[in-house]
Amino acid sequence: MSGAAHDTDEAWQRSVRAQFPIIVAHPELAYLDSAATSQKPRAVLDAVQTYLTTCNANAGRGAYPWANRTTELIERARHRVKEFLGDPEPDRSAVHFTAGTTEGLRVVAHDWLMEYLADGDEILVPFADHRANLDPWLETRSRLAARGVTVHVRALPYQEASGDYDHRALASAVGPRTRFVAATHVHHVYGGDMNVHRLRAAVGPHVPICLDAAQSAGHLPLRVGDPALDVDFVVFSGHKAFALPGTGAVWARNTRGPVLRPAGWQGTPNTVGVVSLLAALDWLDTVGVARVGAHVTALATRLTDRLRRLDAYEILGCPASLASDTALPPAQRRQGIVTFRHRSIPSDDLGFILFSHGFMVRADSLCQAGADDKDGSVRVSPQVYNTAEEVDRLLTVLTDLA
Ligand code: PMP
């Protein structure tokens, strides 16, 4: 990278960081837990404040301007999510707002998959990703079993060497009764890009695919009109992508299987949350999702490159995707998450030690399906507001602890 380009990137990052009041207010702290939830830029905070102080009302219920304005904002947000995903058929697809990815995946499972599956069908789901992307599918199997409908749940195969799904094994795991696949876009522990562009080829044109995009929305451009992302559901958390806590969405393409219709009376939506999501997506467009992702990945690479030289640490995930000098093409590379263990300091202790030096990281079993507390690790997940200087400071502390 040329010096000029480098300066431009630094100036850009400084100006973006300056838009996060909580970050600016705490220069002594480094928030490195953005895979759990992101901090919020001024534009989102302002949108929330403006909404609550100018037109807060219930949506779709009033014959007065505030209620109408609320309805309009929610419809705009719905349209905005479709735009954000590059939806080629917005008149056909649907967006349902949820409290996050967990609720979103459960909506797909309970309100769509239940209706779609028949006795003897098979589904393929991930057994070593976030438990939010396993529990709902197992619950569906149990609920259908209670009705006398048997559904077989098979594990989406992994390949150890590359850390993503085993697309060759997948081809043989798919049978005539395979009716649904649930996958993860970017792994929340290993940071690996799961190469979901290969899924469609492996499962054929008719099997619906549900994508957990919790760790990719806001990091990678998501284009559902692109054949590489020919999935049927995209589920993500708004709060990991700069919107308020308790926000998220399910996008449903609605071209394979029944139309998704969330069951039951929906009640009052999280209006202010939806307003924050609208503002967050607008803000992300302004700064550029690809640029955010590139910055975050660069920080993760900077951390990984030096951490892997310290014998005291074991970095979790695919070794081939770790280094900046890897020959793997970018699509097979790791995104901005680095998870590791110290070989003799328990991870929860390491989390406390790091906080005593001002670093906020995640230190537990990271909600990974099948993992328990003895599988604890430390996860560093930077965002656009983090700096190379923070990563270097963290490395100094980790080096001292080695
Ligand atoms: N899936 C993945 C891959 C995640 O990283 C997370 C959050 N850590 C979730 C699902 C659950 O998201 P939420 O807590 O917003 O429901």
Residues whose N, C-alpha, C, O or C-beta is under 5 A from the ligand:
A	BS01	PMP	A35 A99 G100 T101 T102 E103 H130 A132 V186 H188 D212 A214 Q215 S237
